[in-house]
Every structure is written in structure tokens, then in C-alpha cells.
Amino acid sequence: MRLRTSLLYLIALLGLTIGSFAQKTEKATQSDRYKSFKLRSSAKKEAADLLTEAHQLKNNRPAEALNKVEEALGLSIAQQDEFSEGKCYLLLGEINEHIEQWTLALDNYAHAYSKFNSSKRMSDDYRQALRGLSRMHLQSGNFDTALQFSQELQRQQLSRVEKQEVQLLLSEVYYQMAKYEDALAAIDAMDVNKKVLDASMSTRIQNQKAKIYARTNELDKTKDLYQNSINTLRSNKSAGANVQDQKSLQSAKEEIADVYREQKRYDDEIALRNQSIEYNIESNNLSEVARDKAAISKTLEAKGDAPAALKEMEEAASIASQLTNPKEQASAFLALAQQYEKNGRNREALAAYQKYSHAVGRAEKENEAQLTETAQLIRKQKDIEELTKDVSIGQQEETIEKATVFRQQLIIYGLLAIILIIGMATYFIYKNAQASKVANQLLALKSLRAQMNPHFIFNALNSINHFIAQQDERTANKFLSEFSQLMRLVLENSQEDFITLQKEQEILSLYLKLEHYRFRDKFEYKIEMDDHLNTEAIQVPPMLIQPYIENAVWHGLRYRHEKGKLTLRIYQQNDQLVVEVNDNGIGRQKSIELKTANQKKHNSTGLKNIEERLAIINKVYKTNYKVSIADAPQGSGTHVQLSLPLPNESRNY
């Protein structure tokens, strides 16, 4: 009995020791932050003021807005003010929605909904949380859930304007579900008094009806409604059309245009887009004008009027060149280059492709900057999550300290619970750090892929320029056609981390074909693909094999005096996909001797790029991709072998 009592005493003492040590080392920060919030005398007013300031900053300076929300949330949690805490999450949802982080926005609106649901079900903030949840589920394609929240919002006590907004939202949900009768009924059920209806609501109602009538094939009504919508915006030009009105008008136009195109009513589509162009020129919305002209060009091409299609595309590219958006410029220049190519105007096509290449480079830089800014905002929100945990832990510590007056046993259990919470918090911190690390590695991988594409395009454009300089128009035209196909494949897959082996084989085949056009007197090539491979199921990184083929051609085979041979072989060996690139060129040592200093530097950078890509892929996706490069006997060529592990479902046994 005494032994049992002694053991229990030792266990209790151990619990107290561990708890005390944890409190001194792991929880000092949480407790201090909690107390700093708890001791503020005017915490509620401070939180309200911070939220007001954050609301003013949310659109233009989201990073500063997040700082203020973080402090307001800490105050709200410390004061156990659930309503203020819900307002913080609501504002976080709005900030996430503005930067198009739909998943984070959905999570924060859900937090706000849970906070308001218990005590503030009739408040404006509760209705705002419902609207946010409905919008985000609609954006994510969860139409049934979006409908549930919209209907719950409909049952709230709403003002006349709020009812109109809800009915419009409900109509859009039904529209996306292809329930057009219900969508129209939701609009018809609106309490609409045209005398007091503001221009914005009138425009959005007309646009919504126009979309619905287009899908129900009542196109005469559609035309009138779309024209009325434009007239309404024109008549209220002094007030200015807000972004919501412009998006509504553009959405209606594109939906109606889709219906016209499906029915091959090309003249009606062109007339619709000309209406849009006229209005957007008046509104100085040149970006939308360029997009409409490009769409008209495609429609004229479908009609068979190639000269008119080319003219419209030239105008679209001219307008796009005046814009500051490189993505829109790249899209316009690529479409123009393809139009020139179809009309046999190879020099103009080459010039357009060069402009496209420059625009792609600028777009990649801009996109990288946007990704960096977004990543910083996401990391800031991770800090807010950590603050929430810190303050919550501080509250638990205060409760435990009060409990020590009553029972020693409760202290032991409380301390053990805190240790568990610390372990969980540490685990989540580690997971967040790992997720941030993976995100940075993926960003680096995308940057490396972006560095390869402009180099690849530059070499291909040099080849076209070579044929044109030799006045070999037929070969240049054929090369340009094949190059256009290859560019489409490369651009379609450039944003993907992995593509099917079938697509990669198609890219490699086209690339080898193009290189053979240029150096047909230097080498022949052969592609050997294992017939048993399931090329549609196997996934490989895009443009991983092509640089080795390019090295074989440009640094080995083209320096031979007699015709060489290049072999690309792809097969399965055990649980590995093996890719071999063999050439009987001059070999690496001889190639180095022939290169200039600049060429040596460029080739070294290219190989380093590939090595970095493989290293990042192995880290992020937990794979074991390997590459080996060996010289043939007596320097008579190079042998490259890539080994890519196959997932279980892709293996052949």
C-alpha cells in the first residue's frame, strides 16, 4: 500500500515538474501575448477601430489590412467577444475573396458563420457571412451547397435592396445548375419598382435575364435586354459603371455569344460584339475591345472570310500593344502570328512570334511577382492562425492557474492537457513550415520551366530565320506550320508539373522533326517506344527530356562531317521508366574544345537548370529521378539515360 502511494506521489511530482518546465519554455510567448491583449482596458473599442481601418485598406493594401485584423482578432479572443471575433473572420473572408484565394475565403466565412450562428442570427454580419458562403460555394462549383445558403439567406429579414441582391444571387445559382426556369422565376419574384430601381441593379437584372433567354433560345428578347442594359449604363454615365456592372455586362455578352456560336449564327455574334466594342470604346475599356476583336476574327475565320479575319486580328493586336497587360498582349500576338501563317505571310508571322515571345517573358515576370505577393499574404494569414492558437492557449493557462486553488489533481490533468496542446501546436507549425517550403520549391520549379521556354522559342525562331535568309520559302512555311503545332503543345502543358507520356512523346516527335528540317544533312533520328507502355497513364515532367536531345543535336551531331544518327528509346525496366538518348556525334570533350567562352557558360547554365529541376522534383514529390551521361568509346558520341520511378498502377508486369 505504501509503495503504491509513493508511486502515485512520484507520478504527480513528475507531472508538476514537466508542466512547470513546459510553462517556462514553450508557453511563455503564448501567455505573454494573451495577457497583453487581456489587460487592455478599452479592448472592445480598439478592436472595432482596427476593423474599421482594415475595412478601408482591404482592397488597396491587403497586407496592412491583415496586420490590423490580426490585432483585432487577438483582442476579441482574449476578451471572449465572439461577435467581434466573427467580424474579424468575416473581414478575412472578404480580403481572401479580393485576392482570389477562394478556399481560404470559404474557411473564414465558415468561421464567421459559426460565431454568428449561436447569438447573432438576425444581424447584418450574419447575413453577410451567408452571402459570402453562397458566393464561394458557387465559385467552387458546389451548387447544391450554394443553393442551401442562398435559401437560408432568403428566409432572413431583409430590406428591399437586400431582397433584390439575394434573388439575383439565387438566380445565378439556378443558372449555373442549368435550371433556367427556376433562374427566371427567381428574377420575376423580385420586388422591382422601376421608378426607384438604381442603375446598377437595373443593369444586372437585364443582363441576368438576357443570359437566361439566350439559353432558352428566346434570342429576340435577349437582343433587346442586352441593348437596354447598355443604354442604362450610357444614361447613367456621369455616375460611372462599377466593376460589378462591367463584369455583369461582359458575362452576359459572352454567354449570348456562346449560344450564337453554337447555333452558327455568326453574323448575330459579330453584331453583338460590335455593340460591345462601341460601348467599351466610349468607356475607354480597350482591354475588352481587344478581346472582342480577337473573338470576331475567329468568327470570321469560321465563316471562311480569311482577309476580314486577319484585319480584325491586326486591329486587336494593335490595341493590345497599347495595354500594360503582357498576358493579353501575348494572346493577341500569338493569334495574329497564326493568322499570318495561315495566309502565307511568313515574315509577318515571324515578327508577331517574336513580339509574342517578348510578351511571354514579361508575363512570366509579372506572374512571378504576383505569386510572391500572394504567398506573402498567405504566410501572414498563417501568422494570424498562430496568434489564435497562442491566445487560446493563454486563456487555457489562466483557467489552469485559477484551478490550482481547488484541486492538485486538476492541475496535473491540466498540465498534461497543455503538453498535448503544445505538441499539436508544434505539429501544425511544422506542417505549415513544410507547406510553405513546398510552395517555395514549386515556385522555383515553375521559374526554372519558364527559363527554358523562352530559350526553346528563341532557337526555333532562329531556325525559321535561317530558312527565310536562305530564301527557302517552302521549307520555312512547312517549318512554321510544324512550329505552330509544337508551340500549342508546349503552351498547353507549360503550366503543368506533370503531363502524360503520350503528350511528351508528341512534343518530342515534333521537336525532332523540326531539328531535322534544319540539320537534315547532319543526322537521321529514330524513336523507339516500348509497345507495352501505358502512355496515357504514365506521368512525366514536361520538357525534361528535350534539353538532352537539343544538346545531342546542337553540340554533337551538327559538327560531324558525315551524317550521324540520334536514337531516342523509351522502355520499362523493372519499376523504372528508362529514357535513353544516344548519338554518335563528336563527343563532349571535342564539343567543349570547339565552343566559345559564352557558349560554354550557356551550356553549363542549361545543364544546371535541368539538375535543379530534378532536385526540386525529387524533394517535392518524394521521387528518385536519376540521370547519367556517359561518353561513347573514343569520344564517338554521348549516351544519356534518365530513370523515372513508375507508380504501381502504371507498371507492366
BELQUI-V510572 format. One record per residue. RES is the residue in one letter. BURIAL is b if it has 9 or more other ideal C-beta (glycine too) atoms within 8 Angstrom, else e. Layout:
RES,BURIAL
RES,BURIAL
This chain:
M,e
R,e
L,e
R,e
T,e
S,e
L,e
L,e
Y,e
L,e
I,e
A,b
L,e
L,e
G,b
L,b
T,e
I,b
G,b
S,b
F,e
A,b
Q,b
K,e
T,e
E,e
K,b
A,b
T,e
Q,b
S,b
D,e
R,b
Y,b
K,b
S,e
F,b
K,b
L,e
R,b
S,e
S,e
A,b
K,b
K,e
E,b
A,b
A,b
D,e
L,b
L,b
T,e
E,b
A,b
H,b
Q,e
L,b
K,b
N,e
N,e
R,e
P,b
A,b
E,b
A,b
L,b
N,b
K,b
V,b
E,b
E,b
A,b
L,b
G,b
L,b
S,b
I,b
A,b
Q,b
Q,e
D,b
E,b
F,b
S,b
E,b
G,b
K,b
C,b
Y,b
L,b
L,b
L,b
G,b
E,b
I,b
N,b
E,b
H,b
I,b
E,e
Q,b
W,b
T,e
L,b
A,b
L,b
D,e
N,b
Y,b
A,b
H,b
A,b
Y,b
S,b
K,b
F,b
N,e
S,e
S,e
K,b
R,e
M,e
S,b
D,e
D,b
Y,b
R,b
Q,b
A,b
L,b
R,b
G,b
L,b
S,b
R,b
M,b
H,b
L,b
Q,e
S,b
G,e
N,e
F,b
D,e
T,b
A,b
L,b
Q,e
F,b
S,b
Q,b
E,b
L,b
Q,b
R,e
Q,b
Q,e
L,b
S,e
R,e
V,e
E,b
K,b
Q,b
E,b
V,b
Q,b
L,b
L,b
L,b
S,b
E,b
V,b
Y,b
Y,b
Q,e
M,b
A,e
K,e
Y,b
E,e
D,b
A,b
L,b
A,e
A,b
I,b
D,e
A,e
M,b
D,e
V,e
N,e
K,e
K,e
V,e
L,b
D,e
A,b
S,b
M,b
S,b
T,b
R,b
I,b
Q,b
N,b
Q,b
K,b
A,b
K,b
I,b
Y,b
A,b
R,b
T,e
N,e
E,e
L,b
D,e
K,b
T,b
K,b
D,e
L,b
Y,b
Q,b
N,b
S,b
I,b
N,e
T,b
L,b
R,b
S,e
N,b
K,b
S,e
A,e
G,e
A,b
N,e
V,e
Q,e
D,b
Q,b
K,e
S,b
L,b
Q,b
S,b
A,b
K,b
E,e
E,b
I,b
A,b
D,b
V,b
Y,b
R,b
E,e
Q,e
K,e
R,e
Y,b
D,e
D,b
E,b
I,b
A,e
L,b
R,b
N,b
Q,b
S,b
I,b
E,e
Y,b
N,b
I,b
E,e
S,e
N,e
N,b
L,b
S,b
E,b
V,b
A,b
R,b
D,b
K,b
A,b
A,b
I,b
S,b
K,b
T,b
L,b
E,b
A,b
K,e
G,e
D,e
A,b
P,e
A,e
A,b
L,b
K,e
E,b
M,b
E,b
E,b
A,b
A,b
S,e
I,b
A,b
S,b
Q,e
L,b
T,e
N,e
P,b
K,b
E,b
Q,b
A,b
S,b
A,b
F,b
L,b
A,b
L,b
A,b
Q,b
Q,b
Y,b
E,b
K,e
N,b
G,e
R,e
N,b
R,e
E,e
A,b
L,b
A,e
A,b
Y,b
Q,b
K,b
Y,b
S,b
H,e
A,b
V,b
G,b
R,b
A,b
E,b
K,e
E,b
N,b
E,b
A,e
Q,e
L,b
T,b
E,e
T,b
A,b
Q,b
L,b
I,b
R,b
K,b
Q,b
K,b
D,b
I,b
E,b
E,b
L,b
T,b
K,b
D,b
V,b
S,b
I,b
G,b
Q,b
Q,b
E,b
E,b
T,b
I,b
E,e
K,e
A,b
T,b
V,e
F,e
R,e
Q,e
Q,e
L,b
I,b
I,b
Y,e
G,b
L,b
L,b
A,b
I,b
I,b
L,e
I,b
I,b
G,e
M,e
A,b
T,e
Y,e
F,b
I,b
Y,e
K,e
N,b
A,e
Q,e
A,e
S,b
K,e
V,b
A,b
N,b
Q,b
L,b
L,b
A,b
L,b
K,b
S,b
L,b
R,b
A,b
Q,b
M,b
N,b
P,b
H,b
F,b
I,b
F,b
N,b
A,b
L,b
N,e
S,b
I,b
N,b
H,b
F,b
I,b
A,e
Q,e
Q,e
D,e
E,b
R,e
T,b
A,b
N,b
K,b
F,b
L,b
S,b
E,b
F,b
S,b
Q,b
L,b
M,b
R,e
L,b
V,b
L,e
E,e
N,b
S,b
Q,e
E,e
D,e
F,e
I,b
T,b
L,b
Q,e
K,b
E,b
Q,b
E,b
I,b
L,b
S,b
L,b
Y,b
L,b
K,b
L,b
E,b
H,b
Y,b
R,b
F,b
R,e
D,e
K,b
F,b
E,e
Y,b
K,e
I,b
E,b
M,b
D,e
D,e
H,e
L,b
N,e
T,b
E,e
A,e
I,b
Q,b
V,b
P,b
P,b
M,b
L,b
I,b
Q,b
P,b
Y,b
I,b
E,b
N,b
A,b
V,b
W,e
H,b
G,b
L,b
R,b
Y,b
R,b
H,e
E,e
K,e
G,b
K,b
L,b
T,b
L,b
R,b
I,b
Y,b
Q,b
Q,e
N,e
D,e
Q,b
L,b
V,b
V,b
E,b
V,b
N,b
D,b
N,b
G,b
I,b
G,b
R,b
Q,e
K,b
S,b
I,e
E,e
L,e
K,b
T,e
A,e
N,e
Q,e
K,b
K,e
H,e
N,b
S,e
T,e
G,b
L,b
K,e
N,b
I,b
E,b
E,b
R,b
L,b
A,e
I,b
I,b
N,b
K,e
V,b
Y,e
K,e
T,e
N,e
Y,b
K,e
V,b
S,e
I,e
A,e
D,b
A,b
P,e
Q,e
G,b
S,e
G,b
T,b
H,b
V,b
Q,b
L,b
S,b
L,b
P,b
L,b
P,e
N,e
E,e
S,b
R,b
N,e
Y,e
